Amino acid sequence: MQQTTQSRMPTGIASLDPILDGGVPPGTVVLLLGDLGSGNYEFVFSSMVNNLVMMKAGAPKGVTPPQEIRYVTFTRIKDDVQREIASSLNIDNLPTLIEEIRFDDLSELYFDKSVVPDDWYSHSDLMTRLQKRAGSESLLVHLSTIINNTKEGSIVVFDSLTDIATQTQIPNLWQNLTGYLRGLQRVAKQRNITCYLILNRGILAPAQENELAEIADAVLLFRWEESTGARRQRVMYFEKFRGVMPHLEERDLVKFAVRISATGGFEVSNIRVVI
């Protein structure tokens, strides 16, 4: 692969970063498009935790670990995500490492426009909630504030793009979302912020899914495939990677078998045919 002297943002996946010459170009917007349970969340959890380890212990030459890791949720609570990360991996000092992740919970903004009872998601008083609902700030505005306050050279995880994309089926709202993501793709480059956008596959219309894929710099597709003996195998594809894809294709490095374990987390191995 060319330009190996350029700094990289590590994915933290030990079996993947060497293939990418240390990681992804800083400022890459990565769409993690996955079937249910196929590995996109495990990819994110392993990436965050292993990057946190590097932030404390140091990274190899030419690799720049993130300045901070932020995890933005739209419907889930911090404790729920932390428990899922803790149950996915079994490494030393994991609870301490998880506390280093900066969580941004936008669930009140998300649910304020829904029929969900206030006391299911909010602990603020009634007057505060009414004042918030009367305000003009939208979820995307608050999301912009988070990005603006993120340190340069960081990683931001959106959990999940599915939550907000399914709420924007009205044409002008969908245009607001896609316009926002195009702006995010620009500012990510300017500030070297690597973004992981988690999206469940098959929920949006194909045209909408394709439009989101077109906006992103890289698209990693996680899916289940049938193998010999009717066994299901997790597989990860590089469907798109601007500036990197030609080098991966030259070396036949676009399709990977995925293994998930408590000790190793998310791991890949290159394959041509799933056996």
Protein Blocks (a to p, Z undefined) as FASTA:
>chain_A
ZZklbccddehiaklmmmnoopacehiacdddddehilmmmmmmmmmmmmmmmmmnopae
hiacdfbdcdddfkbcfklmmmmmmmmpccehklmmmmmpccddfklmmmmmmcbdfklm
pcbdfklmmmmmmpmbdfklmmmmmmmmpcehiacddddfklmmmmmmbfklmmmmmmmm
mmmmmmmmmnopacdddddehkacfklmmmmmmmpmbdcdddddddehhiacdddddfbd
ghklmmmmmnopabccddddfklopaddddfbdZZ
